[in-house]
């Protein structure tokens, strides 16, 4: 560990010093990575786009070892979630008891550091190696979707960086959102029959949604996941103007995480069936459903070569996770994709995020072995 850790630590120090919160430009990190990769003999291509706030973002696709479809892609997202202002060392790598602390150290700049080092060590390749760095993963996999739309980043096998404690993740659930607005009629609360409470109407909608979520959806199972069914959550609800006004509108957000074998529209269809039932019960009932996001999951075969290789190289059997990753997008681009990386997702997205130094060293070693195996390094 003493041979590679100082170099990995130095790279991670530089990566976390760049504030690549999703609301900010990620070009500084892309500039840094591109310079290193080009120095190592990679040819780099940038994909630029402007996000909804008008901020320019950049995806990077760098290839070495020939033309055509890459044999292996190492994929990491450059953006991070925001950090609390009270965490004054968020952009300064600090080490304590074998752990490296900073925003992004775990999710996923630790993986990017390992990928850069593994790529730089690949001096003789018989098949193309690709390094892909994306933008805006944390706000909806936006950069990865842009790659899919442009057909950039095609590879036979892909290792997608996420903090998995060096356990290969072969499958993940999807992620979907919809907003439901239930309308009523405003009026004086002392005279309820002069109007209609949108909140009471929304309550009837939510009651039926909960019934379907705990019955119908729990009958459609994928035992490879825990929990083995599509989960539904209503995490945000807003309605009304004042305590003595019958509310004219109530909005709530429905989130569902579909198992890979289930259509991503399954819950949206259930929402529409609820709306239609409520209109039949009360002809004046009015609700509008707006689907905001339908990201499918992925289920790479347990016997896929990249899954078997990472399981053997890491010593950890492959597993599944209920959260979303960029593996589905790499799959759309033709790869057998697996999620793998240093650190624990349970310490990501919080003050004091860290990655164990041992994980970094082991991850870099596994990625280097993967490059040699899939790209035929001599």
SVG drawing of the C-alpha trace seen along z (x, -y; Angstrom):
<svg xmlns="http://www.w3.org/2000/svg" viewBox="-73 -33 79 50">
<polyline fill="none" stroke="black" stroke-width="0.4" points="0.0,0.0 2.9,-2.4 3.9,-2.4 0.6,-3.7 -1.1,-5.5 0.9,-8.7 0.2,-9.2 -3.5,-8.4 -3.7,-10.7 -2.1,-13.5 -4.5,-13.1 -7.5,-13.0 -6.3,-16.1 -6.4,-17.9 -9.7,-16.5 -11.6,-17.4 -10.1,-21.0 -12.2,-21.7 -15.8,-22.6 -17.8,-20.6 -21.2,-20.9 -23.8,-20.1 -24.9,-23.8 -21.4,-24.9 -19.3,-24.3 -17.3,-21.0 -14.8,-22.2 -11.9,-22.6 -12.0,-18.9 -12.4,-17.9 -9.5,-20.1 -7.3,-18.5 -8.3,-14.9 -8.0,-15.5 -4.5,-16.9 -3.4,-13.9 -5.0,-11.4 -3.7,-13.1 -0.2,-13.1 -0.7,-9.3 -1.5,-8.9 -5.3,-9.2 -7.3,-11.0 -10.1,-13.0 -13.4,-14.3 -15.6,-16.7 -19.4,-17.0 -20.6,-20.4 -24.1,-21.4 -25.8,-24.0 -27.9,-23.0 -31.3,-24.4 -29.7,-27.2 -27.5,-28.3 -24.3,-26.8 -22.0,-25.1 -21.3,-21.4 -18.8,-19.0 -18.7,-15.3 -15.3,-13.8 -14.7,-10.6 -11.0,-9.7 -9.7,-6.6 -6.4,-4.9 -5.3,-1.7 -7.0,-1.8 -10.2,-2.8 -13.7,-1.4 -15.7,-0.2 -13.7,-0.2 -13.2,3.1 -13.5,1.5 -14.8,-1.9 -14.1,-3.3 -16.9,-5.7 -17.1,-8.3 -19.3,-11.3 -17.5,-14.6 -20.2,-16.4 -20.9,-16.3 -23.8,-17.2 -23.7,-20.5 -21.9,-20.7 -22.8,-22.6 -20.9,-25.9 -20.0,-24.8 -17.8,-22.1 -14.9,-24.4 -12.6,-21.6 -15.0,-20.2 -12.6,-21.0 -9.5,-20.1 -8.5,-16.5 -7.8,-15.6 -6.7,-12.2 -7.5,-10.6 -7.2,-6.9 -6.9,-5.6 -9.8,-7.6 -9.6,-10.5 -12.2,-13.2 -13.6,-15.7 -16.7,-16.3 -16.6,-13.9 -13.8,-11.8 -16.3,-8.9 -18.8,-9.9 -17.0,-9.6 -13.7,-11.4 -12.0,-8.5 -13.0,-6.2 -11.9,-8.9 -8.4,-9.1 -8.1,-5.3 -9.3,-5.3 -6.8,-8.0 -3.9,-6.1 -5.0,-2.8 -5.4,-4.5 -1.9,-6.1 -0.4,-2.8 -1.8,-1.2 1.1,-1.6 0.6,1.3 -2.9,2.1 -4.2,4.5 -7.8,3.2 -9.2,-0.3 -9.5,-1.5 -12.0,-4.3 -12.3,-6.7 -15.6,-8.5 -16.3,-11.4 -19.8,-12.8 -21.6,-15.8 -24.8,-16.2 -25.2,-12.6 -26.5,-13.8 -29.3,-15.8 -30.8,-13.2 -28.0,-11.4 -28.1,-14.3 -24.6,-14.0 -24.9,-10.2 -28.2,-10.7 -26.5,-13.3 -23.9,-10.7 -26.6,-8.2 -28.4,-10.7 -25.2,-11.4 -24.1,-7.8 -20.8,-8.6 -19.1,-6.2 -19.7,-2.9 -17.9,0.0 -18.2,3.8 -17.7,3.7 -18.1,0.8 -17.1,0.3 -19.2,-2.5 -17.8,-4.2 -19.9,-4.5 -19.0,-3.8 -19.9,-0.1 -17.2,1.0 -15.5,2.7 -18.4,5.0 -19.5,5.5 -23.1,4.3 -24.7,6.0 -28.2,4.5 -29.9,1.4 -33.5,0.2 -34.7,-2.7 -35.8,-6.1 -39.0,-7.8 -40.9,-10.9 -44.4,-12.4 -46.2,-15.5 -49.9,-15.2 -52.0,-18.4 -55.4,-17.9 -57.8,-20.9 -60.7,-22.0 -62.7,-25.2 -61.7,-27.9 -64.3,-29.2 -64.8,-30.2 -64.0,-27.3 -67.2,-28.0 -69.2,-27.1 -67.6,-23.9 -70.4,-23.2 -69.7,-26.4 -66.4,-25.0 -64.3,-21.8 -61.1,-21.0 -58.3,-20.0 -56.4,-18.7 -59.3,-16.3 -59.5,-15.2 -55.7,-14.7 -56.1,-12.6 -58.5,-10.2 -56.0,-10.0 -53.1,-9.2 -55.1,-6.6 -55.7,-4.6 -52.1,-5.0 -50.9,-3.6 -53.2,-0.6 -51.8,0.2 -48.2,-0.4 -48.7,2.1 -50.7,4.7 -50.4,4.8 -46.8,3.6 -45.6,6.1 -46.9,8.9 -44.5,8.1 -41.2,9.3 -37.5,9.5 -35.9,11.5 -32.5,10.2 -33.3,6.9 -34.0,5.9 -36.8,4.9 -37.7,7.1 -40.5,4.9 -41.0,1.4 -41.1,-1.1 -43.3,-4.2 -42.8,-7.4 -44.6,-10.7 -41.9,-12.9 -43.3,-16.4 -46.8,-17.8 -48.1,-21.4 -51.5,-22.9 -53.7,-25.7 -53.3,-29.4 -54.6,-29.8 -56.1,-27.9 -59.6,-29.4 -59.7,-29.0 -60.9,-25.9 -57.8,-24.9 -58.1,-25.2 -55.0,-23.2 -52.8,-20.5 -49.6,-19.2 -47.6,-16.2 -44.6,-14.4 -44.6,-10.7 -41.3,-8.9 -41.0,-5.2 -38.0,-2.9 -39.0,-0.2 -37.4,3.2 -35.6,3.7 -38.1,6.1 -41.0,3.8 -42.0,1.0 -41.0,-2.4 -44.5,-3.6 -46.2,-1.0 -46.8,-3.4 -47.8,-6.3 -50.5,-4.0 -51.6,-3.2 -51.8,-7.0 -54.0,-7.5 -56.3,-4.6 -56.7,-6.2 -57.6,-9.5 -60.2,-7.9 -61.7,-6.0 -62.0,-9.2 -63.7,-11.0 -66.2,-8.2 -66.9,-8.5 -67.1,-12.3 -67.7,-13.8 -66.4,-17.2 -63.1,-15.7 -60.1,-17.1 -56.5,-16.0 -53.6,-16.4 -50.6,-14.0 -47.3,-15.1 -44.5,-12.5 -41.2,-14.2 -38.7,-11.4 -38.6,-7.7 -35.1,-6.3 -35.0,-2.6 -32.9,-0.2 -30.4,2.3 -29.8,6.0 -26.6,7.3 -26.3,11.1 -24.6,12.6 -22.5,14.7 -21.4,11.7 -17.6,11.6 -17.2,8.2 -19.3,9.3 -17.4,12.5 -14.0,10.8 -14.7,8.1 -16.1,10.7 -12.9,12.7 -10.6,9.7 -12.3,8.1 -13.1,11.2 -16.7,10.0 -19.8,11.7 -21.9,9.5 -25.0,7.9 -27.8,5.4 -28.7,2.0 -32.0,0.0 -30.6,-3.3 -29.9,-4.7 -26.5,-4.7 -25.2,-5.4 -25.0,-1.7 -28.3,-1.8 -27.0,-4.5 -23.8,-2.5 -26.0,0.5 -28.0,-1.5 -24.6,-2.3 -24.0,1.4 -21.9,2.4 -22.3,5.1 -22.1,2.7 -21.2,3.2 -21.0,0.6 -17.9,0.7 -15.8,-1.6 -14.1,-2.5 -16.0,-3.8 -19.5,-3.3 -22.6,-4.9 -23.9,-5.3 -21.3,-8.0 -21.8,-9.9 -24.0,-13.0 -23.2,-14.0 -20.8,-16.2 -17.7,-14.2 -17.8,-12.1 -14.7,-9.9 -13.0,-7.1 -10.8,-4.5 -7.2,-4.6 -7.2,-0.8 -10.2,-1.0 -8.4,-3.4 -5.3,-1.2 -7.3,1.9 -9.6,0.2 -6.7,-1.0 -5.2,2.5 -8.5,4.0 -9.0,1.5 -5.4,2.0 -6.1,5.7 -9.4,5.1 -7.6,3.0 -5.0,5.8 -7.7,8.4 -10.2,6.7 -7.8,4.6 -5.1,7.3 -2.3,5.2 1.0,6.8"/>
</svg>
